[in-house]
Amino acid sequence: MIARIWHGWTKPGDANAYEKLLRDKIFPSIAARKIIGYRGAELFVRDDGDEVEFITLLRFDSKDAVTEFAGAEASKPVIFPKAEALIARMEQARHYRLAISLVLVLMLVLVLLPIID
């Protein structure tokens, strides 16, 4: 599993519009591309006073799937045209190999525990 992590910042007045754009347009349009190996997206938001930080985490099965999403320059941010006006600054995307994940295990325990009792 490859995690593609990107950091971008907006001005506080643009944060709600950018979050809505991600939720309603950008993330659904990524899913609609039906990239083989794309496993979903998460958004983390932190208000830091004079700016709001956005971290997107996209999950892929392989580097090939990342390349299909981002192109040959995989670290280059993929910014949708409507988002450009809302983003004040950004970093390159970074890619990480998922080494350990306890999320699924924890979810199964929480679901199955009441059944076992």
Stockholm file with secondary structure:
# STOCKHOLM 1.0

chainA/1-117         MIARIWHGWTKPGDANAYEKLLRDKIFPSIAARKIIGYRGAELFVRDDGDEVEFITLLRFDSKDAVTEFAGAEASKPVIFPKAEALIARMEQARHYRLAISLVLVLMLVLVLLPIID
#=GR chainA/1-117 SS CEEEEEEEEECHHHHHHHHHHIIIIIHHHHHHTCCTTEEEEEEEEEECSSCEEEEEEEEESSHHHHHHHHCSSTTSCCCCHHHHTTEEEECCCEEEECCCCCHHHHHHHHHHHHHHC
#=GC SS_cons         CEEEEEEEEECHHHHHHHHHHIIIIIHHHHHHTCCTTEEEEEEEEEECSSCEEEEEEEEESSHHHHHHHHCSSTTSCCCCHHHHTTEEEECCCEEEECCCCCHHHHHHHHHHHHHHC
//
